[in-house]
């Protein structure tokens, strides 16, 4: 079994509570490399709230849909960043 992952803190030091984001991948296809027995999740937490998103790689179409989901998440985060910059303080 191959495990990959990464985690980051989302707030600068001294700001509010602990907020974090991480992803985790478990790949257990060593018995049959032609299968997509992979579990992938993203977890985002801030103080007492959290969400966990699951991604399916069991088929090529599910993998394609998971990549589409990641692309859409990136688009909404980029759009939010541009809006925050535009607002000004």
N, C-alpha and C positions, 0 to 999 in steps of 0.2 A: 504494500500500500504506500502510495506517495502522498504526502501532505504538504501543501503550500499555504501561505497566508501572510497577511500584513495588517498591522493596526496603526492608527495614528490618533493623536489627541486633536480635537477640533478647536479648542480655545487656546489663546495665548496664556502664558503663565500669569496668574493673578486675576484672571477674568472668570467670574461666576463659578459655576460648578464644573465638574469633570464631564466633558463631552468627548465622544470617541466614535470612530468608524473603523470597521475591519472587514476583511474578506477571508474566507476559508475555503480551500479546495481539498477534497479527498478523492483520490483517483485509485480505484481498486480494480484495474483491468489487467493485472499481470497474468492472469490465467488465459485470457482471450483478448489480445490487443485490438481486435476488430470491434469490440463492444465499447460503448460509452458509459461505463459504470462509474460515473463521476458525480459527486455531490458538490455543489458550489452555493455559497450563501454570502450575503452582505448584511452586516448588522450595524445600525446607526443608533447611538444612544446619547441622551442629553438629560442629566440629572435623574429624574425618575421615569422618563419615558424612553421607549426604544422600539425600533422596528427591525424586523428581520425579513430579508427578501431571499427567496429560494430560486435557483436556476436549474433547469433540467437539461441534461446533455444525453439523455437515453437514446435519442434518434437524431439524425441529421436535421430534421425539421425542428425538433425541440431545441437543439443547439443554436440553430439559426434564429429562433424566436428569443432565446436567452440573450444572444448578442444584440438583437433588436431592442430588447428591454434595457440593456446597458447603454446603448446609444441614446435612447430616449431620456434616460436618467441624466446622462451627460448634457444633453440639450437643455433640459429644464434647469440644471445647475448653472450652466453658462448664461442662460437667459436671466436667471435670478441675480447673478453677479453683475451683469450689465445694468439691470434695473437699480440695484443698490448704488452703483457708481453714479448713475444718472441723477438719483434723488438728491444727493448732497446733504450737508449738515449745516 
